[in-house]
C-alpha cells in the first residue's frame, strides 16, 4: 500500500470522492492507496488534495490547502495573510456541511459568516471581525470561545448546548440571540448590543445583565 503524505496531490482517471469531509481514521482509497487519518479530500480540476490530522497548527498550513478549501466553499475574494489567516471581501457560507470544526482560520470577513447546521463543538477559526451577521446556530457548542470579537449586525448562537456566554463578542451591532440553550446566567454576554438581546427558553437562574442594550432584554418563554 502506498501512503499518501500530507498535501500530496495525485491524478486519477475515475473520480470517486468529490470534496467530501471524511472522519474515518483510515480509508482504503482507489488502487492500493491508503490514506491515514484524512481530514479533507478536495477536488481541484483533475487533482485530489489529501490532508490529514498531522497538521495541527494552522500556521503550518500552506497556501495550497487554503486555496483548495476556499474553492470548495466558493470563497472568491480573499487575501491570505502572513500568519495564514484569511480576510474575505464578501460572505462566507459553510453551513450544512457536517463540519466538526471550522476548516480555516479567518481574520476579517466584510459580509456574513454562516456556519450553522453543522456539528461544531468550537468556534476556533472564526473571524475576529464580521461586517454584518454571524450565524452559528444549530451546532453542538457549549461555549462561544474562539468566536468573533466584533459583529456589525446580528449574532445568532441559538439552539446549541451553551452553558455559558463566555467568549461572546465585545460588540454586536444588531440583535444577540442565545435562545434555546442551557444557560443559567447571561453574565459574560456582549458588552454592547445594538438591538434586542434574546435569551428565551433557557433555564435562567440569574437574569442580571451589566452590558449595554439599546433594544430590549427578552427572556420570557
C-alpha positions in Angstrom: 0.0 0.0 0.0 1.2 3.5 -0.8 0.8 6.0 2.0 -0.3 9.5 0.8 1.6 12.1 2.7 0.2 15.5 3.8 -0.6 17.8 0.9 0.4 15.3 -1.8 -1.7 15.5 -4.9 -2.2 12.8 -7.5 -4.1 12.4 -10.7 -6.8 9.8 -11.2 -8.9 8.7 -14.1 -12.3 7.9 -12.4 -13.2 10.3 -9.6 -14.9 8.6 -6.6 -15.0 11.3 -3.9 -15.7 14.9 -4.7 -14.8 17.2 -1.9 -16.4 15.1 0.9 -15.4 15.6 4.5 -14.1 12.4 6.0 -13.7 11.5 9.6 -12.6 7.9 9.3 -9.3 7.0 10.9 -8.2 5.0 7.9 -9.6 4.7 4.4 -8.6 2.5 1.5 -8.9 4.7 -1.5 -8.5 3.7 -5.1 -6.0 1.3 -6.5 -3.9 0.4 -3.5 -3.8 3.9 -2.0 -4.1 4.1 1.8 -4.9 7.5 3.5 -4.2 7.7 7.2 -6.4 10.0 9.3 -7.7 12.1 6.5 -9.3 15.4 7.2 -10.3 16.7 3.8 -10.2 15.4 0.3 -10.7 18.3 -2.1 -11.1 18.2 -5.8 -9.3 20.8 -7.9 -9.6 20.2 -11.6 -8.2 16.8 -12.1 -6.4 16.5 -8.8 -7.5 15.4 -5.3 -5.6 17.1 -2.5 -5.3 15.0 0.6 -4.9 16.4 4.1 -4.7 14.6 7.4 -4.6 15.4 11.1 -0.9 15.6 11.3 -1.2 19.3 10.6 -2.5 20.6 14.0 -1.2 24.2 13.8 -3.0 26.5 11.4 0.4 28.3 10.8 1.7 25.1 9.2 -1.0 25.1 6.6 0.4 26.0 3.2 -1.5 28.2 0.7 -2.4 25.0 -1.3 -4.7 23.9 1.4 -6.2 27.4 1.9 -6.9 27.8 -1.8 -8.5 24.3 -2.0 -10.8 25.0 0.9 -11.8 28.4 -0.4 -12.6 26.8 -3.8 -14.7 24.1 -2.1 -16.8 26.6 -0.3 -17.0 29.2 -3.1 -15.0 31.8 -1.3 -13.8 34.0 -4.1 -12.4 37.4 -2.9 -9.9 36.6 -0.2 -6.4 37.6 0.9 -4.0 35.2 2.7 -2.2 36.9 5.5 1.4 36.2 6.6 0.1 34.1 9.5 -2.1 32.1 7.1 -5.3 33.7 8.4 -7.6 35.0 5.6 -9.5 38.2 5.0 -12.7 37.8 2.9 -14.3 40.6 1.0 -17.9 39.3 1.0 -19.8 36.5 2.6 -18.7 33.1 3.9 -21.2 30.2 4.0 -20.0 26.9 5.4 -23.4 25.8 6.7 -25.0 22.3 6.4 -21.6 20.6 5.8 -21.4 18.3 8.8 -18.3 20.1 10.0 -16.9 19.4 13.4 -14.6 22.4 13.2 -14.1 25.4 11.0 -11.6 24.3 8.3 -9.7 27.6 8.1 -8.6 30.5 10.4 -10.4 33.6 9.3 -9.4 37.1 10.3 -11.8 39.7 8.8 -15.0 38.9 6.9 -16.7 42.0 5.5 -20.1 40.4 5.0 -22.0 37.5 6.7 -20.3 34.5 8.3 -22.6 31.5 8.3 -21.5 28.2 10.0 -25.0 27.0 11.1 -26.4 23.5 11.0 -23.1 21.6 11.4 -21.6 19.6 14.2 -19.3 22.3 15.6 -18.1 21.9 19.2 -15.9 25.0 18.9 -15.8 28.4 17.1 -12.0 28.3 16.8 -11.1 29.6 13.4 -13.9 32.1 13.3 -13.2 35.7 12.0 -12.2 38.2 14.6 -14.4 40.8 12.9 -17.6 40.3 10.9 -19.1 43.2 8.9 -22.7 42.1 9.0 -24.3 38.9 10.5 -22.8 35.9 12.3 -24.7 32.7 12.3 -23.6 29.6 14.4 -27.0 28.2 15.5 -27.9 24.5 15.4 -24.5 23.2 16.3 -23.1 21.4 19.4 -21.4 24.4 21.0 -21.1 24.6 24.8 -19.1 27.9 24.7 -18.5 30.8 22.4 -14.8 30.9 22.9 -12.9 31.4 19.6 -15.8 33.3 18.1 -15.7 36.9 16.7 -14.8 39.9 18.8 -16.9 42.4 16.8 -20.0 41.8 14.8 -21.6 44.6 12.8 -25.1 43.1 12.5 -26.9 40.3 14.3 -25.3 37.4 16.2 -27.2 34.1 16.3 -26.0 31.3 18.6 -29.4 29.9 19.5 -30.2 26.2 19.5 -26.8 25.0 20.8 -25.7 23.5 24.1 -24.3 26.7 25.6 -23.8 26.6 29.4 -22.1 30.0 29.4 -21.8 33.1 27.3 -18.1 33.3 27.9 -16.4 34.2 24.6 -19.2 36.4 23.4 -18.3 39.3 21.1 -17.5 42.5 22.8 -19.8 44.4 20.5 -22.8 43.3 18.4 -24.4 46.0 16.2 -27.8 44.3 15.9 -29.6 41.6 17.8 -27.9 39.0 20.0 -29.9 35.7 20.2 -28.8 32.9 22.6 -32.3 31.4 23.0 -32.8 27.6 23.4 -29.6 26.7 25.1 -28.7 25.5 28.6 -27.8 28.9 30.1 -28.5 29.6 33.8 -27.0 33.1 33.6 -26.4 35.7 30.9 -23.2 37.0 32.5 -20.3 37.2 30.1 -22.6 38.4 27.3 -21.5 41.1 24.9 -20.5 44.5 26.4 -22.7 46.3 23.9 -25.8 45.1 21.9 -27.3 47.4 19.4 -30.7 45.7 19.2 -32.6 43.2 21.3 -31.0 40.6 23.5 -32.9 37.3 23.2 -32.3 34.6 25.8 -35.7 32.8 25.7 -36.1 29.1 26.5 -33.1 28.8 28.9 -33.2 27.6 32.5 -32.1 31.1 33.7 -31.5 31.5 37.4 -29.9 34.9 37.2 -31.1 37.5 34.7 -28.9 40.4 35.7 -27.0 41.9 32.7 -24.3 44.5 33.1 -23.7 45.3 29.5 -25.4 48.0 27.3 -28.5 47.0 25.4 -30.1 49.6 23.0 -33.1 47.3 22.4 -34.9 45.0 24.9 -33.8 42.1 27.1 -36.3 39.4 26.1 -36.2 36.2 28.3 -39.9 35.3 28.6 -40.8 31.9 27.1 
